[in-house]
Amino acid sequence: MYVVESKGGAIACMLLSLFFLGTWPAVMTALERRGRLPQHTYLDYSITNLLAAVLIALTLGQIGDPKPNQPNFFTQLAQDNWPSVLFAMVGGVFLSIGNLSTQYAWAFVGLSVTEVITSSITVVIGTTMNYYLDGKINKAEILFPGVACFLIAVCVGAAVHCSNSDDNKAKLEGLSVDKEKGKGTPVGAEFGTADFLIELEHKRSIKVFGRSVWMGLTISFFAGLCFSLFSPSFNLATNDQWHTLKKGVDHLVVYTAFFYFSCSCFVIAIILNITFLYRPVLNLPKSSFKAYINDWNGRGLALLAGLLCGFGNGLQFMGGEAAGYAAADAVQALPLVSTFWGVLLFGEYRKSSKKTYILLVSMLCMFIVAVGVLMASSGHRKTS
């Protein structure tokens, strides 16, 4: 079994995880903007998300000889470790519900702002919980200033959203075409123009014109609460801080815990999304399992998103097991990556005001500082 043992290896895992976890939301957002139903997309995503966990368990969790008190993947499947398994599965439930929620929030408040809100809540609540669960192995004098940096970035991010919303309203008010139906809107409108906003509304699967922005913000805050709880649950699964395992039973290794975590994530996603096929939310059209099976438009991208998220979560947990889960929450700086994709692929903040650009750059700079500070707080977990 391969184990990350050095601080440098843990930081490498976090950085790669940061890229993966910041990229998969952009892929999902692109599919929604093309008009693919989110239920179809999330079902595809769930399949490869589980596949990533299985691949990690069968390779990194099985290769080589077992370490002391760290048996290989197949050995652990037969052990009496159900209390830890349940903690891992609870974490998977939180992640699945959180990811499903953000898929709808992206449409209402945008990719960048949604990720800022959810990441900040995750850091403030989840990082604090992980710090104490990890026995304070991270440097508090560095860790909590990093948390403060995230909070500052959140405030600036909210200002970015307000400023950009005002910019978009000004663009739409100056347009004489029917913005609800997209009449008179040229095809292939330039990013950042009122014509582009109307064309996007006409094509996308989740219609947002006329909806309250508070709906999207509420969904974002709910998702952030779910995200803040999945990492502490996984921490409890692998380190048994509450001493729920019987004496002599090995702690779950990160690969076994991630397998159970992903299985519960998969089950919840399948149940909820098949339900949403026949009982859709937010006035989406009804679908069916047969329609989903026959929907190949964008399936490859949805499957790619699942792999990115699965490997991203796995790398985060590998880094957290080595350097502390509080430090591994540095991957919550993923809005850095998401904002990059939002600007590059979706034209977010194009043709915005100077005020919006200044706030956007300030937010990104603060996130860079935040991720650096959280990584600098990394400790080293002692293994018995």
Order of alpha helices (4+ residues) and beta strands (2+ residues): alpha-alpha-alpha-alpha-alpha-alpha-alpha-alpha-alpha-alpha-alpha-alpha-alpha-alpha-alpha
